[in-house]
Amino acid sequence: GPPGTTGRAPQHPLTVPAAGRPVPPGSMVNAVRLMYAGGLLAAAGMIAAVAKASALSAAVRQQYPAAAHGVLGATTAGALGLTVISGLIATIVWLAMARRTRRGRPGVRIWSTALFGIDTLSMIHGYSGGVLTHPALVFGLAEWGAGLAVIVFLWDRQSSSYFAQLRQARSLATPQWRPSRPPVTGATGRHG
């Protein structure tokens, strides 16, 4: 090519296909992929927790050494049940948020940020409680890292531009309702 050019086509932050809907930028595509990965990590963490139930039992025994055998068994079963339920919920939420983000639904950035905050507090609480098994910690930290990367991608400049274009397209597609009766002009409204 001519001197001073890179030989690459110019890159525009967003392109609009013929249908009028903006094409998601790479940061959005990456966020959605990471959300699917987060769902996979949540499911894998849940499966690892069930597979390592004996490690959970040992962690509970270490946390409460003076507890009776029956209490330890009930505590372990409760913790395992809570792990399975929270793992299923986390998997479903990850997949639902990936789908909503892929479709460019409003509010996904706010919801994702709030859910990431909840996950952060959950990780801090679980770590400080001392009843995390090694696999739970590894999968939890990997899931947290995926969530952090999702937040960075969702609030990226290109993603912000994409969401602004979606808002504009939605506002243009929303019908502007007119009053059912034309306004009366020049009349005082008195009948006489």
Backbone bond lengths (Angstrom), bond angles and torsions (degrees), N, CA, C in turn:
res aa  C-N    CA-C-N  psi(-1)  N-CA   C-N-CA  omega(-1)  CA-C   N-CA-C  phi
1 G - - - 1.445 - - 1.499 110.33 -
2 P 1.311 115.55 -179.67 1.456 121.00 179.78 1.526 110.97 -64.33
3 P 1.325 116.33 155.48 1.463 118.52 179.57 1.533 110.58 -59.87
4 G 1.317 115.09 142.66 1.459 120.85 177.66 1.523 113.91 88.75
5 T 1.323 117.97 0.44 1.467 119.40 177.29 1.516 108.76 -109.47
6 T 1.299 115.42 158.27 1.466 119.86 -177.32 1.515 112.04 -93.71
7 G 1.326 117.26 -10.74 1.448 119.27 -178.99 1.517 112.46 85.41
8 R 1.349 117.00 -1.40 1.454 120.63 178.50 1.520 108.91 -99.57
9 A 1.320 114.27 154.18 1.460 119.18 175.98 1.522 108.51 -69.72
10 P 1.327 118.18 147.51 1.461 119.10 178.82 1.522 110.19 -62.98
11 Q 1.309 115.09 141.19 1.456 119.35 -178.94 1.513 108.60 -102.66
12 H 1.325 115.36 124.75 1.446 121.09 177.05 1.517 107.30 -101.33
13 P 1.346 117.72 142.61 1.450 118.95 -177.23 1.524 112.96 -58.67
14 L 1.327 117.04 -38.89 1.456 120.60 179.95 1.515 109.20 -141.85
15 T 1.308 116.06 145.32 1.451 120.48 173.01 1.513 107.60 -120.97
16 V 1.318 116.08 152.69 1.451 120.96 -178.90 1.510 107.75 -116.23
17 P 1.346 117.33 118.95 1.458 119.86 178.55 1.527 110.07 -71.79
18 A 1.312 115.68 175.48 1.461 121.39 -176.99 1.524 112.18 -58.27
19 A 1.319 118.37 -30.92 1.461 121.35 -177.82 1.519 112.10 -71.07
20 G 1.330 118.90 -12.37 1.455 122.00 178.10 1.507 114.85 92.71
21 R 1.302 118.56 -0.98 1.459 120.96 178.94 1.519 108.77 -95.56
22 P 1.338 118.10 129.79 1.470 119.91 -179.89 1.530 111.86 -62.53
23 V 1.305 115.25 146.08 1.469 121.09 175.75 1.529 107.37 -82.90
24 P 1.333 117.25 130.35 1.465 119.08 -178.61 1.530 111.38 -62.07
25 P 1.327 116.78 138.91 1.466 119.49 176.96 1.526 110.79 -72.92
26 G 1.302 115.83 170.07 1.463 121.36 -179.30 1.512 113.19 -57.08
27 S 1.341 117.36 -34.45 1.464 119.58 179.85 1.529 111.28 -64.17
28 M 1.324 117.10 -35.71 1.464 120.14 177.77 1.530 110.88 -70.34
29 V 1.317 116.27 -41.86 1.460 120.81 178.25 1.525 109.51 -60.58
30 N 1.328 116.34 -43.31 1.468 120.36 178.34 1.527 111.58 -64.10
31 A 1.332 116.82 -39.89 1.469 120.19 179.00 1.523 110.54 -61.68
32 V 1.334 116.76 -44.26 1.464 120.20 -179.95 1.524 110.47 -64.42
33 R 1.311 117.26 -43.13 1.466 120.02 178.39 1.528 111.33 -61.37
34 L 1.330 115.92 -40.68 1.464 119.40 178.87 1.522 111.38 -68.36
35 M 1.326 117.15 -30.70 1.464 119.49 176.32 1.526 110.54 -66.54
36 Y 1.321 116.42 -42.01 1.469 119.02 175.49 1.530 110.20 -63.18
37 A 1.333 117.11 -39.43 1.465 120.46 176.93 1.530 110.49 -64.37
38 G 1.339 117.12 -39.03 1.464 120.75 176.70 1.515 111.61 -60.99
39 G 1.329 116.66 -40.79 1.467 120.37 176.39 1.514 111.69 -62.80
40 L 1.319 115.43 -40.53 1.463 120.68 177.87 1.532 110.50 -65.13
41 L 1.329 116.85 -42.09 1.465 120.67 178.43 1.527 111.34 -64.80
42 A 1.328 117.22 -39.18 1.468 120.23 178.62 1.525 110.23 -63.54
43 A 1.324 116.84 -43.71 1.472 120.41 178.73 1.526 110.57 -66.00
44 A 1.323 117.05 -43.19 1.466 120.64 179.56 1.525 111.03 -64.45
45 G 1.322 117.43 -39.22 1.461 120.96 177.85 1.513 111.87 -63.68
46 M 1.331 115.78 -38.82 1.456 120.32 177.93 1.539 110.30 -65.14
47 I 1.318 116.34 -44.33 1.471 120.83 179.29 1.525 110.45 -64.48
48 A 1.324 116.83 -41.27 1.470 120.20 178.56 1.523 111.00 -64.05
49 A 1.339 116.72 -37.07 1.469 119.44 178.96 1.524 111.12 -65.14
50 V 1.323 116.37 -40.40 1.468 119.73 178.19 1.530 109.82 -67.16
51 A 1.330 116.22 -41.45 1.470 120.29 -179.92 1.525 111.81 -65.76
52 K 1.321 116.53 -30.10 1.467 120.96 -178.28 1.532 111.18 -106.22
53 A 1.320 116.66 38.03 1.464 120.56 -179.31 1.529 111.33 -59.05
54 S 1.329 116.89 -32.27 1.473 119.38 179.23 1.530 110.57 -66.29
55 A 1.332 117.37 -35.63 1.470 120.30 177.07 1.523 110.30 -67.35
56 L 1.325 116.83 -36.62 1.465 120.65 176.86 1.528 109.94 -65.03
57 S 1.319 116.03 -41.86 1.462 120.72 178.21 1.529 110.61 -61.38
58 A 1.316 116.68 -41.94 1.468 120.22 178.32 1.527 111.36 -65.48
59 A 1.338 116.64 -37.99 1.464 120.26 178.83 1.521 110.72 -66.37
60 V 1.325 116.93 -40.28 1.471 120.66 177.48 1.522 109.69 -65.51
61 R 1.340 117.64 -42.42 1.464 121.77 178.92 1.531 110.56 -61.97
62 Q 1.313 116.53 -38.86 1.469 120.48 179.33 1.536 110.50 -69.17
63 Q 1.320 117.13 -37.41 1.466 121.68 -179.48 1.527 111.18 -69.58
64 Y 1.347 116.72 -36.35 1.473 122.15 -177.50 1.536 109.94 -126.70
65 P 1.328 118.39 72.56 1.472 120.82 -173.79 1.533 113.85 -66.89
66 A 1.317 119.14 -24.92 1.463 120.86 -176.53 1.531 112.68 -91.14
67 A 1.316 117.85 -1.84 1.464 120.90 -176.61 1.526 111.16 -73.19
68 A 1.317 115.16 149.20 1.468 120.98 178.36 1.523 109.95 -69.83
69 H 1.323 115.87 159.19 1.459 121.85 -177.20 1.536 112.04 -57.67
70 G 1.326 117.00 -43.60 1.463 121.10 -179.73 1.522 111.95 -63.97
71 V 1.321 116.29 -38.34 1.465 121.03 178.82 1.531 109.95 -66.68
72 L 1.334 115.71 -40.41 1.470 119.17 178.43 1.523 110.96 -63.45
73 G 1.334 116.20 -42.19 1.469 119.83 179.21 1.521 111.59 -63.79
74 A 1.334 116.46 -43.27 1.468 120.38 179.38 1.526 110.87 -66.02
75 T 1.328 116.98 -40.27 1.463 120.73 179.45 1.522 110.42 -65.52
76 T 1.325 116.34 -42.23 1.464 120.56 178.29 1.524 110.95 -63.90
77 A 1.330 116.83 -45.31 1.477 120.56 179.20 1.525 110.54 -62.30
78 G 1.331 116.69 -41.74 1.465 120.37 178.15 1.514 112.08 -63.66
79 A 1.338 115.79 -43.69 1.468 119.82 179.12 1.521 110.99 -64.99
80 L 1.318 116.84 -39.75 1.464 121.04 178.79 1.527 110.73 -66.82
81 G 1.328 116.46 -43.11 1.467 120.13 177.51 1.520 111.56 -62.35
82 L 1.329 116.18 -43.05 1.460 120.53 177.70 1.527 110.87 -63.67
83 T 1.322 117.21 -37.32 1.462 121.69 178.11 1.521 110.87 -64.12
84 V 1.322 117.00 -43.09 1.465 120.59 179.99 1.525 110.26 -66.27
85 I 1.321 117.26 -46.46 1.462 120.44 -179.69 1.524 111.38 -63.22
86 S 1.331 116.81 -46.28 1.466 119.09 179.75 1.528 111.08 -67.46
87 G 1.323 117.83 -32.94 1.466 120.56 176.51 1.517 112.16 -65.99
88 L 1.345 116.22 -41.55 1.463 119.78 176.63 1.529 111.44 -64.61
89 I 1.329 116.00 -44.02 1.465 120.02 178.83 1.523 110.24 -62.40
90 A 1.327 117.15 -45.81 1.466 120.54 -179.84 1.525 111.22 -60.96
91 T 1.326 117.07 -42.18 1.467 120.73 179.19 1.525 110.50 -61.84
92 I 1.325 116.69 -46.46 1.463 120.69 -179.98 1.525 111.31 -63.73
93 V 1.326 117.18 -41.89 1.471 120.30 -179.63 1.529 110.38 -65.68
94 W 1.316 117.72 -43.85 1.464 120.53 177.72 1.534 110.53 -56.54
95 L 1.331 116.29 -48.45 1.467 120.51 -177.05 1.526 111.46 -67.72
96 A 1.325 117.01 -39.40 1.466 120.29 178.34 1.528 111.03 -65.62
97 M 1.323 116.89 -41.19 1.469 119.84 179.47 1.528 110.29 -68.56
98 A 1.324 117.72 -35.40 1.470 119.66 176.76 1.521 109.82 -62.81
99 R 1.306 116.06 -42.61 1.467 120.01 179.94 1.522 111.18 -65.40
100 R 1.334 117.33 -44.44 1.470 120.96 179.22 1.530 110.51 -64.93
101 T 1.312 117.18 -38.73 1.464 120.32 -179.92 1.520 109.93 -68.49
102 R 1.316 116.84 -42.69 1.467 120.85 179.38 1.520 110.82 -59.05
103 R 1.321 116.27 -34.86 1.464 121.02 -179.95 1.523 112.85 -85.50
104 G 1.336 116.70 -3.87 1.457 120.57 177.94 1.520 113.51 70.69
105 R 1.317 117.05 32.38 1.461 121.19 -178.21 1.528 110.60 -67.42
106 P 1.331 115.72 144.61 1.468 118.07 178.84 1.528 111.02 -67.10
107 G 1.292 115.82 147.90 1.452 121.59 176.45 1.514 115.93 87.25
108 V 1.337 118.66 -4.10 1.472 118.62 -175.74 1.525 111.65 -65.60
109 R 1.312 117.20 -32.90 1.474 117.89 -179.58 1.525 110.64 -69.36
110 I 1.322 116.63 -41.07 1.467 119.94 179.17 1.530 109.85 -65.82
111 W 1.337 116.87 -48.33 1.465 120.54 179.40 1.523 111.15 -60.53
112 S 1.320 117.08 -43.90 1.465 120.10 -179.38 1.522 111.02 -62.83
113 T 1.319 116.41 -40.74 1.462 120.12 179.11 1.524 110.51 -65.49
114 A 1.329 117.19 -43.25 1.471 120.63 178.48 1.531 110.89 -62.98
115 L 1.329 116.85 -43.99 1.467 120.20 179.10 1.525 111.44 -65.10
116 F 1.332 116.91 -35.59 1.459 119.91 176.88 1.529 110.04 -65.40
117 G 1.327 116.78 -39.69 1.468 120.18 176.60 1.517 111.64 -61.59
118 I 1.330 116.52 -42.57 1.469 120.77 177.54 1.523 110.43 -63.00
119 D 1.336 116.80 -42.71 1.465 120.53 178.84 1.525 111.07 -63.48
120 T 1.325 116.16 -38.73 1.470 120.26 178.62 1.529 110.17 -62.29
121 L 1.336 116.49 -46.70 1.467 119.80 178.81 1.528 111.34 -63.94
122 S 1.323 116.24 -37.67 1.464 120.72 177.79 1.526 110.96 -63.66
123 M 1.313 116.98 -42.37 1.476 120.35 178.47 1.525 110.91 -64.16
124 I 1.331 116.38 -42.97 1.463 120.01 179.20 1.527 110.00 -62.46
125 H 1.324 116.33 -45.18 1.467 120.59 -179.73 1.533 111.32 -64.03
126 G 1.327 116.35 -44.36 1.462 120.07 179.70 1.514 112.23 -64.76
127 Y 1.322 116.88 -39.30 1.461 120.85 -179.99 1.525 110.57 -69.74
128 S 1.323 116.46 -42.75 1.464 118.98 -178.13 1.527 111.71 -72.82
129 G 1.350 117.25 -24.28 1.467 120.45 178.67 1.510 113.03 -73.65
130 G 1.319 117.53 -22.44 1.452 121.48 175.76 1.518 115.69 78.91
131 V 1.336 118.66 8.87 1.461 119.64 -178.41 1.530 110.11 -106.97
132 L 1.300 117.61 29.20 1.463 121.32 176.02 1.519 109.40 -94.57
133 T 1.310 115.70 129.81 1.461 119.61 173.06 1.524 107.80 -80.93
134 H 1.308 116.16 165.09 1.465 119.98 -179.15 1.533 112.11 -58.58
135 P 1.346 119.50 -47.61 1.466 118.75 178.34 1.530 112.43 -61.58
136 A 1.336 117.16 -38.37 1.470 119.94 179.08 1.521 110.63 -63.28
137 L 1.318 116.52 -40.13 1.457 120.38 178.57 1.526 110.83 -66.27
138 V 1.321 117.33 -44.86 1.466 121.28 -178.63 1.528 110.69 -63.11
139 F 1.346 116.74 -49.99 1.462 119.74 179.99 1.521 111.25 -66.68
140 G 1.328 116.54 -37.92 1.473 120.26 178.48 1.511 112.06 -62.90
141 L 1.332 117.12 -44.04 1.466 120.20 178.73 1.527 111.76 -67.99
142 A 1.339 116.81 -37.68 1.468 119.76 176.98 1.527 110.53 -64.76
143 E 1.322 116.76 -41.36 1.459 121.24 177.82 1.530 110.35 -64.98
144 W 1.323 116.93 -42.24 1.462 121.81 177.71 1.533 110.27 -61.58
145 G 1.339 117.04 -42.95 1.467 120.82 178.34 1.522 111.64 -62.75
146 A 1.337 116.68 -40.03 1.472 119.70 176.38 1.521 109.54 -62.65
147 G 1.326 117.06 -41.23 1.466 120.73 178.52 1.510 112.20 -63.29
148 L 1.324 117.51 -40.90 1.463 120.86 177.78 1.520 110.60 -62.55
149 A 1.319 117.10 -44.85 1.468 120.46 178.77 1.525 110.85 -63.47
150 V 1.339 117.60 -38.19 1.470 120.97 177.38 1.521 109.96 -59.80
151 I 1.320 116.66 -46.24 1.469 120.79 -179.24 1.525 110.50 -61.19
152 V 1.323 116.96 -43.43 1.469 120.29 178.76 1.527 109.96 -61.00
153 F 1.333 117.69 -44.97 1.463 120.74 -179.90 1.528 111.91 -67.01
154 L 1.330 117.48 -39.46 1.464 119.97 -178.00 1.526 112.76 -67.99
155 W 1.319 117.18 -30.48 1.470 120.28 -178.88 1.525 111.44 -99.25
156 D 1.313 117.44 8.24 1.455 123.40 175.79 1.534 109.70 -60.00
157 R 1.316 117.18 153.62 1.472 122.19 -178.88 1.530 111.33 -57.38
158 Q 1.338 117.43 -42.88 1.467 120.56 179.98 1.527 110.99 -64.93
159 S 1.317 116.95 -40.59 1.463 120.28 178.48 1.526 110.58 -65.95
160 S 1.328 116.45 -39.74 1.464 119.73 177.90 1.524 110.85 -61.59
161 S 1.318 116.62 -41.61 1.466 120.86 177.10 1.526 110.70 -63.76
162 Y 1.318 116.62 -40.76 1.465 122.12 178.60 1.530 110.77 -60.80
163 F 1.337 116.78 -47.51 1.455 119.87 179.97 1.526 111.42 -66.16
164 A 1.329 117.18 -35.38 1.470 120.01 176.38 1.529 110.50 -63.36
165 Q 1.321 116.64 -41.37 1.466 119.57 177.96 1.527 110.93 -66.27
166 L 1.312 117.65 -37.74 1.467 120.28 176.89 1.522 111.20 -64.22
167 R 1.352 116.70 -42.08 1.469 120.14 177.72 1.517 110.64 -60.92
168 Q 1.330 115.55 -42.88 1.458 119.71 -179.90 1.532 110.27 -64.54
169 A 1.315 117.51 -43.28 1.465 120.85 179.33 1.532 110.65 -63.11
170 R 1.343 116.88 -39.43 1.464 119.75 178.30 1.516 111.41 -66.07
171 S 1.335 116.69 -41.17 1.466 119.03 -178.98 1.525 110.88 -66.74
172 L 1.337 117.45 -33.51 1.459 120.09 177.52 1.529 111.32 -72.50
173 A 1.327 116.75 -28.54 1.462 120.65 -178.91 1.524 112.25 -84.04
174 T 1.335 117.89 -14.36 1.457 121.42 -179.58 1.517 109.31 -77.80
175 P 1.331 117.11 126.28 1.467 118.16 -179.87 1.522 110.93 -65.33
176 Q 1.295 115.07 140.10 1.462 121.61 176.77 1.530 106.61 -94.06
177 W 1.306 116.96 106.67 1.460 121.72 -174.80 1.519 110.07 -74.13
178 R 1.314 113.86 137.63 1.456 120.45 176.70 1.525 108.13 -102.40
179 P 1.332 116.57 155.70 1.461 118.27 176.89 1.528 110.26 -61.15
180 S 1.330 116.51 150.36 1.457 120.00 -177.55 1.525 111.61 -68.01
181 R 1.326 117.67 -29.93 1.466 121.20 176.18 1.518 108.24 -115.74
182 P 1.310 115.70 142.52 1.462 116.41 175.57 1.521 109.39 -66.37
183 P 1.322 116.47 144.55 1.464 118.53 -179.55 1.528 110.05 -65.02
184 V 1.300 114.90 145.42 1.457 121.19 178.27 1.513 107.61 -82.16
185 T 1.317 115.95 124.88 1.460 119.76 180.00 1.525 108.87 -114.77
186 G 1.256 115.91 138.27 1.448 122.33 175.76 1.520 114.72 79.49
187 A 1.302 119.20 -6.96 1.467 121.20 179.92 1.508 109.67 -97.95
188 T 1.275 116.90 150.15 1.467 121.47 -179.76 1.504 112.44 -87.48
189 G 1.324 116.30 -11.83 1.452 119.19 179.60 1.513 112.62 87.44
190 R 1.352 118.24 0.90 1.465 121.40 179.72 1.516 110.00 -93.35
191 H 1.275 114.83 139.64 1.466 119.90 176.91 1.508 107.47 -114.82
192 G 1.311 115.70 139.55 1.381 111.74 -172.91 1.354 128.54 -139.02
